[in-house]
Amino acid sequence: MPGPAAFRTVRRAMAARLRAHGVPVTTHFYPGTHSPPYWERELRSALPALLRNLGR
């Protein structure tokens, strides 16, 4: 299985490709793993926009 460096490269390439096709992309690349502290921070940050776009 590829390591964290390979995944980092793929994530950045995906964001660049989306932007190249005119897709507005917001990214937050952090060192580390998919552990609860990272998810909690991002959910807290993204939740207001998610709810607005869901009409709530």
HTML snippet that shows the backbone in 3Dmol.js (N, CA, C, O; Angstrom):
<script src="https://3Dmol.org/build/3Dmol-min.js"></script>
<div id="view" style="width:600px;height:400px;position:relative"></div>
<script>
const pdb = `
ATOM      1  N   MET A   1       0.858  -1.181   0.000  1.00  0.00           N
ATOM      2  CA  MET A   1       0.000   0.000   0.000  1.00  0.00           C
ATOM      3  C   MET A   1       0.899   1.237   0.000  1.00  0.00           C
ATOM      4  O   MET A   1       1.910   1.273   0.701  1.00  0.00           O
ATOM      5  N   PRO A   2       0.529   2.247  -0.785  1.00  0.00           N
ATOM      6  CA  PRO A   2       1.330   3.479  -0.824  1.00  0.00           C
ATOM      7  C   PRO A   2       1.360   4.165   0.537  1.00  0.00           C
ATOM      8  O   PRO A   2       0.437   4.023   1.339  1.00  0.00           O
ATOM      9  N   GLY A   3       2.416   4.899   0.778  1.00  0.00           N
ATOM     10  CA  GLY A   3       2.561   5.611   2.039  1.00  0.00           C
ATOM     11  C   GLY A   3       1.971   7.009   1.982  1.00  0.00           C
ATOM     12  O   GLY A   3       1.435   7.419   0.953  1.00  0.00           O
ATOM     13  N   PRO A   4       2.070   7.746   3.090  1.00  0.00           N
ATOM     14  CA  PRO A   4       1.500   9.088   3.175  1.00  0.00           C
ATOM     15  C   PRO A   4       2.007  10.047   2.104  1.00  0.00           C
ATOM     16  O   PRO A   4       1.244  10.887   1.626  1.00  0.00           O
ATOM     17  N   ALA A   5       3.265   9.943   1.719  1.00  0.00           N
ATOM     18  CA  ALA A   5       3.797  10.856   0.702  1.00  0.00           C
ATOM     19  C   ALA A   5       3.086  10.657  -0.639  1.00  0.00           C
ATOM     20  O   ALA A   5       2.810  11.626  -1.345  1.00  0.00           O
ATOM     21  N   ALA A   6       2.794   9.417  -0.986  1.00  0.00           N
ATOM     22  CA  ALA A   6       2.091   9.138  -2.243  1.00  0.00           C
ATOM     23  C   ALA A   6       0.675   9.698  -2.202  1.00  0.00           C
ATOM     24  O   ALA A   6       0.205  10.278  -3.181  1.00  0.00           O
ATOM     25  N   PHE A   7      -0.002   9.526  -1.077  1.00  0.00           N
ATOM     26  CA  PHE A   7      -1.360  10.057  -0.955  1.00  0.00           C
ATOM     27  C   PHE A   7      -1.350  11.575  -1.026  1.00  0.00           C
ATOM     28  O   PHE A   7      -2.242  12.173  -1.628  1.00  0.00           O
ATOM     29  N   ARG A   8      -0.355  12.203  -0.419  1.00  0.00           N
ATOM     30  CA  ARG A   8      -0.235  13.664  -0.457  1.00  0.00           C
ATOM     31  C   ARG A   8      -0.109  14.138  -1.903  1.00  0.00           C
ATOM     32  O   ARG A   8      -0.745  15.113  -2.302  1.00  0.00           O
ATOM     33  N   THR A   9       0.711  13.447  -2.677  1.00  0.00           N
ATOM     34  CA  THR A   9       0.902  13.806  -4.081  1.00  0.00           C
ATOM     35  C   THR A   9      -0.402  13.677  -4.860  1.00  0.00           C
ATOM     36  O   THR A   9      -0.734  14.548  -5.663  1.00  0.00           O
ATOM     37  N   VAL A  10      -1.130  12.612  -4.630  1.00  0.00           N
ATOM     38  CA  VAL A  10      -2.393  12.367  -5.332  1.00  0.00           C
ATOM     39  C   VAL A  10      -3.435  13.420  -4.953  1.00  0.00           C
ATOM     40  O   VAL A  10      -4.157  13.916  -5.818  1.00  0.00           O
ATOM     41  N   ARG A  11      -3.518  13.760  -3.673  1.00  0.00           N
ATOM     42  CA  ARG A  11      -4.504  14.772  -3.238  1.00  0.00           C
ATOM     43  C   ARG A  11      -4.221  16.118  -3.883  1.00  0.00           C
ATOM     44  O   ARG A  11      -5.134  16.790  -4.363  1.00  0.00           O
ATOM     45  N   ARG A  12      -2.959  16.508  -3.894  1.00  0.00           N
ATOM     46  CA  ARG A  12      -2.603  17.798  -4.487  1.00  0.00           C
ATOM     47  C   ARG A  12      -2.837  17.796  -5.996  1.00  0.00           C
ATOM     48  O   ARG A  12      -3.285  18.797  -6.556  1.00  0.00           O
ATOM     49  N   ALA A  13      -2.539  16.685  -6.650  1.00  0.00           N
ATOM     50  CA  ALA A  13      -2.762  16.581  -8.096  1.00  0.00           C
ATOM     51  C   ALA A  13      -4.261  16.653  -8.413  1.00  0.00           C
ATOM     52  O   ALA A  13      -4.661  17.288  -9.389  1.00  0.00           O
ATOM     53  N   MET A  14      -5.076  16.007  -7.596  1.00  0.00           N
ATOM     54  CA  MET A  14      -6.527  16.033  -7.808  1.00  0.00           C
ATOM     55  C   MET A  14      -7.059  17.458  -7.666  1.00  0.00           C
ATOM     56  O   MET A  14      -7.861  17.904  -8.487  1.00  0.00           O
ATOM     57  N   ALA A  15      -6.625  18.165  -6.646  1.00  0.00           N
ATOM     58  CA  ALA A  15      -7.069  19.547  -6.452  1.00  0.00           C
ATOM     59  C   ALA A  15      -6.643  20.416  -7.633  1.00  0.00           C
ATOM     60  O   ALA A  15      -7.423  21.241  -8.109  1.00  0.00           O
ATOM     61  N   ALA A  16      -5.421  20.237  -8.103  1.00  0.00           N
ATOM     62  CA  ALA A  16      -4.933  21.022  -9.244  1.00  0.00           C
ATOM     63  C   ALA A  16      -5.738  20.708 -10.499  1.00  0.00           C
ATOM     64  O   ALA A  16      -6.054  21.608 -11.278  1.00  0.00           O
ATOM     65  N   ARG A  17      -6.065  19.458 -10.694  1.00  0.00           N
ATOM     66  CA  ARG A  17      -6.831  19.074 -11.881  1.00  0.00           C
ATOM     67  C   ARG A  17      -8.247  19.656 -11.839  1.00  0.00           C
ATOM     68  O   ARG A  17      -8.755  20.140 -12.851  1.00  0.00           O
ATOM     69  N   LEU A  18      -8.870  19.606 -10.680  1.00  0.00           N
ATOM     70  CA  LEU A  18     -10.205  20.194 -10.541  1.00  0.00           C
ATOM     71  C   LEU A  18     -10.166  21.688 -10.832  1.00  0.00           C
ATOM     72  O   LEU A  18     -11.018  22.210 -11.552  1.00  0.00           O
ATOM     73  N   ARG A  19      -9.177  22.372 -10.271  1.00  0.00           N
ATOM     74  CA  ARG A  19      -9.046  23.813 -10.519  1.00  0.00           C
ATOM     75  C   ARG A  19      -8.824  24.094 -12.001  1.00  0.00           C
ATOM     76  O   ARG A  19      -9.375  25.051 -12.544  1.00  0.00           O
ATOM     77  N   ALA A  20      -8.019  23.262 -12.651  1.00  0.00           N
ATOM     78  CA  ALA A  20      -7.749  23.445 -14.083  1.00  0.00           C
ATOM     79  C   ALA A  20      -9.021  23.334 -14.911  1.00  0.00           C
ATOM     80  O   ALA A  20      -9.105  23.893 -16.004  1.00  0.00           O
ATOM     81  N   HIS A  21     -10.009  22.617 -14.393  1.00  0.00           N
ATOM     82  CA  HIS A  21     -11.293  22.460 -15.086  1.00  0.00           C
ATOM     83  C   HIS A  21     -12.344  23.453 -14.582  1.00  0.00           C
ATOM     84  O   HIS A  21     -13.529  23.330 -14.890  1.00  0.00           O
ATOM     85  N   GLY A  22     -11.888  24.440 -13.802  1.00  0.00           N
ATOM     86  CA  GLY A  22     -12.790  25.483 -13.338  1.00  0.00           C
ATOM     87  C   GLY A  22     -13.615  25.148 -12.124  1.00  0.00           C
ATOM     88  O   GLY A  22     -14.547  25.882 -11.794  1.00  0.00           O
ATOM     89  N   VAL A  23     -13.300  24.059 -11.446  1.00  0.00           N
ATOM     90  CA  VAL A  23     -14.044  23.677 -10.246  1.00  0.00           C
ATOM     91  C   VAL A  23     -13.450  24.421  -9.057  1.00  0.00           C
ATOM     92  O   VAL A  23     -12.250  24.313  -8.801  1.00  0.00           O
ATOM     93  N   PRO A  24     -14.274  25.178  -8.322  1.00  0.00           N
ATOM     94  CA  PRO A  24     -13.741  25.869  -7.147  1.00  0.00           C
ATOM     95  C   PRO A  24     -13.438  24.851  -6.041  1.00  0.00           C
ATOM     96  O   PRO A  24     -14.322  24.124  -5.588  1.00  0.00           O
ATOM     97  N   VAL A  25     -12.210  24.818  -5.632  1.00  0.00           N
ATOM     98  CA  VAL A  25     -11.775  23.832  -4.639  1.00  0.00           C
ATOM     99  C   VAL A  25     -11.115  24.544  -3.467  1.00  0.00           C
ATOM    100  O   VAL A  25     -10.268  25.417  -3.660  1.00  0.00           O
ATOM    101  N   THR A  26     -11.501  24.175  -2.266  1.00  0.00           N
ATOM    102  CA  THR A  26     -10.831  24.648  -1.065  1.00  0.00           C
ATOM    103  C   THR A  26     -10.155  23.440  -0.434  1.00  0.00           C
ATOM    104  O   THR A  26     -10.794  22.413  -0.206  1.00  0.00           O
ATOM    105  N   THR A  27      -8.881  23.562  -0.156  1.00  0.00           N
ATOM    106  CA  THR A  27      -8.154  22.441   0.435  1.00  0.00           C
ATOM    107  C   THR A  27      -7.476  22.871   1.722  1.00  0.00           C
ATOM    108  O   THR A  27      -7.108  24.033   1.897  1.00  0.00           O
ATOM    109  N   HIS A  28      -7.324  21.923   2.602  1.00  0.00           N
ATOM    110  CA  HIS A  28      -6.559  22.084   3.841  1.00  0.00           C
ATOM    111  C   HIS A  28      -5.721  20.824   3.989  1.00  0.00           C
ATOM    112  O   HIS A  28      -6.206  19.804   4.478  1.00  0.00           O
ATOM    113  N   PHE A  29      -4.487  20.895   3.575  1.00  0.00           N
ATOM    114  CA  PHE A  29      -3.606  19.736   3.675  1.00  0.00           C
ATOM    115  C   PHE A  29      -2.814  19.826   4.973  1.00  0.00           C
ATOM    116  O   PHE A  29      -2.080  20.789   5.193  1.00  0.00           O
ATOM    117  N   TYR A  30      -2.964  18.832   5.821  1.00  0.00           N
ATOM    118  CA  TYR A  30      -2.280  18.781   7.104  1.00  0.00           C
ATOM    119  C   TYR A  30      -1.383  17.549   7.157  1.00  0.00           C
ATOM    120  O   TYR A  30      -1.703  16.521   6.561  1.00  0.00           O
ATOM    121  N   PRO A  31      -0.285  17.646   7.855  1.00  0.00           N
ATOM    122  CA  PRO A  31       0.486  16.431   8.091  1.00  0.00           C
ATOM    123  C   PRO A  31      -0.281  15.574   9.092  1.00  0.00           C
ATOM    124  O   PRO A  31      -0.967  16.105   9.966  1.00  0.00           O
ATOM    125  N   GLY A  32      -0.174  14.306   8.976  1.00  0.00           N
ATOM    126  CA  GLY A  32      -0.846  13.427   9.932  1.00  0.00           C
ATOM    127  C   GLY A  32      -1.729  12.409   9.249  1.00  0.00           C
ATOM    128  O   GLY A  32      -1.607  12.158   8.050  1.00  0.00           O
ATOM    129  N   THR A  33      -2.607  11.836  10.020  1.00  0.00           N
ATOM    130  CA  THR A  33      -3.462  10.756   9.534  1.00  0.00           C
ATOM    131  C   THR A  33      -4.928  11.143   9.660  1.00  0.00           C
ATOM    132  O   THR A  33      -5.260  12.236  10.117  1.00  0.00           O
ATOM    133  N   HIS A  34      -5.789  10.236   9.251  1.00  0.00           N
ATOM    134  CA  HIS A  34      -7.234  10.466   9.365  1.00  0.00           C
ATOM    135  C   HIS A  34      -7.697  10.118  10.774  1.00  0.00           C
ATOM    136  O   HIS A  34      -8.494   9.202  10.975  1.00  0.00           O
ATOM    137  N   SER A  35      -7.190  10.853  11.726  1.00  0.00           N
ATOM    138  CA  SER A  35      -7.564  10.607  13.111  1.00  0.00           C
ATOM    139  C   SER A  35      -8.628  11.616  13.540  1.00  0.00           C
ATOM    140  O   SER A  35      -8.769  12.672  12.924  1.00  0.00           O
ATOM    141  N   PRO A  36      -9.369  11.293  14.589  1.00  0.00           N
ATOM    142  CA  PRO A  36     -10.474  12.158  15.013  1.00  0.00           C
ATOM    143  C   PRO A  36     -10.147  13.637  15.168  1.00  0.00           C
ATOM    144  O   PRO A  36     -10.968  14.460  14.765  1.00  0.00           O
ATOM    145  N   PRO A  37      -9.000  14.032  15.725  1.00  0.00           N
ATOM    146  CA  PRO A  37      -8.758  15.476  15.848  1.00  0.00           C
ATOM    147  C   PRO A  37      -8.776  16.208  14.502  1.00  0.00           C
ATOM    148  O   PRO A  37      -9.258  17.338  14.423  1.00  0.00           O
ATOM    149  N   TYR A  38      -8.266  15.587  13.465  1.00  0.00           N
ATOM    150  CA  TYR A  38      -8.273  16.221  12.147  1.00  0.00           C
ATOM    151  C   TYR A  38      -9.693  16.333  11.609  1.00  0.00           C
ATOM    152  O   TYR A  38     -10.081  17.383  11.097  1.00  0.00           O
ATOM    153  N   TRP A  39     -10.464  15.269  11.720  1.00  0.00           N
ATOM    154  CA  TRP A  39     -11.844  15.285  11.229  1.00  0.00           C
ATOM    155  C   TRP A  39     -12.677  16.298  11.995  1.00  0.00           C
ATOM    156  O   TRP A  39     -13.474  17.029  11.405  1.00  0.00           O
ATOM    157  N   GLU A  40     -12.495  16.343  13.298  1.00  0.00           N
ATOM    158  CA  GLU A  40     -13.281  17.264  14.116  1.00  0.00           C
ATOM    159  C   GLU A  40     -12.994  18.712  13.730  1.00  0.00           C
ATOM    160  O   GLU A  40     -13.921  19.511  13.598  1.00  0.00           O
ATOM    161  N   ARG A  41     -11.726  19.055  13.550  1.00  0.00           N
ATOM    162  CA  ARG A  41     -11.362  20.425  13.169  1.00  0.00           C
ATOM    163  C   ARG A  41     -11.982  20.791  11.826  1.00  0.00           C
ATOM    164  O   ARG A  41     -12.541  21.878  11.679  1.00  0.00           O
ATOM    165  N   GLU A  42     -11.892  19.903  10.853  1.00  0.00           N
ATOM    166  CA  GLU A  42     -12.430  20.196   9.522  1.00  0.00           C
ATOM    167  C   GLU A  42     -13.950  20.246   9.519  1.00  0.00           C
ATOM    168  O   GLU A  42     -14.538  21.099   8.854  1.00  0.00           O
ATOM    169  N   LEU A  43     -14.590  19.354  10.246  1.00  0.00           N
ATOM    170  CA  LEU A  43     -16.053  19.369  10.305  1.00  0.00           C
ATOM    171  C   LEU A  43     -16.540  20.660  10.939  1.00  0.00           C
ATOM    172  O   LEU A  43     -17.491  21.274  10.456  1.00  0.00           O
ATOM    173  N   ARG A  44     -15.892  21.072  12.014  1.00  0.00           N
ATOM    174  CA  ARG A  44     -16.272  22.313  12.675  1.00  0.00           C
ATOM    175  C   ARG A  44     -16.129  23.503  11.721  1.00  0.00           C
ATOM    176  O   ARG A  44     -16.951  24.419  11.728  1.00  0.00           O
ATOM    177  N   SER A  45     -15.093  23.475  10.916  1.00  0.00           N
ATOM    178  CA  SER A  45     -14.841  24.553   9.962  1.00  0.00           C
ATOM    179  C   SER A  45     -15.833  24.526   8.796  1.00  0.00           C
ATOM    180  O   SER A  45     -16.292  25.577   8.347  1.00  0.00           O
ATOM    181  N   ALA A  46     -16.162  23.338   8.312  1.00  0.00           N
ATOM    182  CA  ALA A  46     -16.984  23.196   7.113  1.00  0.00           C
ATOM    183  C   ALA A  46     -18.488  23.147   7.383  1.00  0.00           C
ATOM    184  O   ALA A  46     -19.281  23.416   6.481  1.00  0.00           O
ATOM    185  N   LEU A  47     -18.885  22.813   8.590  1.00  0.00           N
ATOM    186  CA  LEU A  47     -20.302  22.589   8.878  1.00  0.00           C
ATOM    187  C   LEU A  47     -21.207  23.781   8.531  1.00  0.00           C
ATOM    188  O   LEU A  47     -22.262  23.567   7.935  1.00  0.00           O
ATOM    189  N   PRO A  48     -20.848  25.012   8.871  1.00  0.00           N
ATOM    190  CA  PRO A  48     -21.747  26.121   8.501  1.00  0.00           C
ATOM    191  C   PRO A  48     -22.008  26.203   6.995  1.00  0.00           C
ATOM    192  O   PRO A  48     -23.148  26.418   6.581  1.00  0.00           O
ATOM    193  N   ALA A  49     -20.982  26.038   6.182  1.00  0.00           N
ATOM    194  CA  ALA A  49     -21.164  26.089   4.724  1.00  0.00           C
ATOM    195  C   ALA A  49     -21.975  24.899   4.247  1.00  0.00           C
ATOM    196  O   ALA A  49     -22.829  25.042   3.372  1.00  0.00           O
ATOM    197  N   LEU A  50     -21.721  23.741   4.803  1.00  0.00           N
ATOM    198  CA  LEU A  50     -22.484  22.549   4.409  1.00  0.00           C
ATOM    199  C   LEU A  50     -23.976  22.753   4.696  1.00  0.00           C
ATOM    200  O   LEU A  50     -24.824  22.479   3.847  1.00  0.00           O
ATOM    201  N   LEU A  51     -24.279  23.231   5.888  1.00  0.00           N
ATOM    202  CA  LEU A  51     -25.674  23.449   6.255  1.00  0.00           C
ATOM    203  C   LEU A  51     -26.317  24.525   5.381  1.00  0.00           C
ATOM    204  O   LEU A  51     -27.466  24.379   4.963  1.00  0.00           O
ATOM    205  N   ARG A  52     -25.585  25.604   5.104  1.00  0.00           N
ATOM    206  CA  ARG A  52     -26.129  26.665   4.232  1.00  0.00           C
ATOM    207  C   ARG A  52     -26.490  26.103   2.871  1.00  0.00           C
ATOM    208  O   ARG A  52     -27.549  26.410   2.322  1.00  0.00           O
ATOM    209  N   ASN A  53     -25.611  25.282   2.332  1.00  0.00           N
ATOM    210  CA  ASN A  53     -25.843  24.738   0.989  1.00  0.00           C
ATOM    211  C   ASN A  53     -26.911  23.650   0.968  1.00  0.00           C
ATOM    212  O   ASN A  53     -27.446  23.322  -0.091  1.00  0.00           O
ATOM    213  N   LEU A  54     -27.216  23.103   2.111  1.00  0.00           N
ATOM    214  CA  LEU A  54     -28.314  22.135   2.211  1.00  0.00           C
ATOM    215  C   LEU A  54     -29.636  22.821   2.539  1.00  0.00           C
ATOM    216  O   LEU A  54     -30.673  22.167   2.650  1.00  0.00           O
ATOM    217  N   GLY A  55     -29.590  24.149   2.692  1.00  0.00           N
ATOM    218  CA  GLY A  55     -30.797  24.907   2.960  1.00  0.00           C
ATOM    219  C   GLY A  55     -31.271  24.812   4.389  1.00  0.00           C
ATOM    220  O   GLY A  55     -32.471  24.887   4.652  1.00  0.00           O
ATOM    221  N   ARG A  56     -30.346  24.649   5.317  1.00  0.00           N
ATOM    222  CA  ARG A  56     -30.739  24.533   6.743  1.00  0.00           C
ATOM    223  C   ARG A  56     -30.183  25.660   7.556  1.00  0.00           C
ATOM    224  O   ARG A  56     -30.411  25.722   8.764  1.00  0.00           O
TER     225      ARG A  56
END
`;
const viewer = $3Dmol.createViewer("view");
viewer.addModel(pdb, "pdb");
viewer.setStyle({}, {cartoon: {color: "spectrum"}});
viewer.zoomTo();
viewer.render();
</script>
